[in-house]
Each structure stands twice: as structure tokens, then as C-alpha cells.
Amino acid sequence: MPRLVAVFDIDGTLANHNHRAAILQKRCDVCLHEPVPIGHHVPCPTCGSTDSTPTQESWDAFLDSDLMAHDPVIQQGVEVLERLRALGAEIHFITGRQRTHSGEVTENWLLFNCKRNVETEHLMMRETEDFDLPASKYKEKAVGRLKEKIGEEGVFFFFEDDPHVFSMYDKHGIVIRCPQGLQHFMPPGSRFAEQNRSI
């Protein structure tokens, strides 16, 4: 049986950050209109551009450690992770969160909510030199670091919610769009999901 490696994003895949996302305010990069509706590739109501950036104030609020610590789990995502772990898959995490800012709260969240094994399940976070990289560039660099640690062989599955990253991950393995794709791994009423609900 081929070696199976499952790589999970955190925000929007395992952690429900909607309560923090509601804080975000975006400004259009072209005409500077604000606020622009939140979401990937949502057009500016003034000029139609899909290029926008969160305001610094709202971004700082979004990354508040106290709020992040209380992110609820995306239950289906955690159930898929647990199922893959039970089947012998290697589990790893690649997130755009910054280690210097969110390292401790992320480590604690994964330990409590995902029962992360810190000895075998690597957590890749943005280091200082990665802060200015777009998500796809940073995560490609992180995949390279992960493969250096665990080796190139195996079938890689990437659980990710950011469309900007899908085509990059597609070069390295199979991409599961989250949270939508999780239902194909753990359909409602599946035996494992039923067992988890009764624990």
C-alpha cells in the first residue's frame, strides 16, 4: 500500500474562524473603496476589481490570540483527520499563520482539538522571512520544507480552503477543497462519524 500523507490547512478547514472573519474590513487595491465585501474574488462594488486587502486595523483584530484560541472546530474536518490517522496516514499541518504571533495559541489549539502528536505530526507556519509572501508562494515553500523532513515518496492529499493555493498544491498531490470536499470523505451517517458523535 502506498504511503499516504495528509496535509491540513487550519483556518477554514479545521478551525471555524467565522467569528474573526466578521471583523475584517477590506479595501479595494484599485480604487481604494472600502469596505469591499469579504470573500475570495469578490468584486469591488465601485470598480469591479477583485483585488482587495484587509485594512491593517481589522487584520490585527482578526489575528487576536484570545479570539483565535476560541475558534470552534469544523467537526467534519476533524473527523476526516481522525479517520485518516486511524487508517495509518501521516498527518501534517501547513498554515499561513505566523509562528512569532500565533505559534503558541495554534500549538495549543491543535493539541486540544485535534490531539496532535507533536513528535510525528509537523506544523509548518510562516517564519519571519515568509511574512510578505503570497499564500501560494509561502505554502509551496512550506511543502518543500515538509518533503525535506519526511521524504518525497508517498501520495499527498492537501485539505485547503484558499483557492489561490489549489493549483500549486495540485502539482504535488491531490487537493480537497474545504469545507465542501470533506463531505465526500465523511458523508453524513457514515459509521465513523456515528461513533464519534457517541463518544
Secondary structure, DSSP 8 states (H G I E B T S, - for coil): ---EEEEE-SBTTTB--HHHHTT--EEETTT--S-B--STT---TTT----EEE-HHHHHHHT-HHHHHT--B-HHHHHHHHHHHHTT-EEEEEEEEEHHHHHHHHHHHHHHHH---TTTS-EEEE-GGGTTS-HHHHHHHHHHHHHHHH-S-SEEEEEE--HHHHHHHHTTSEEEETTTTHHHHS-TT-HHHHHHHH-
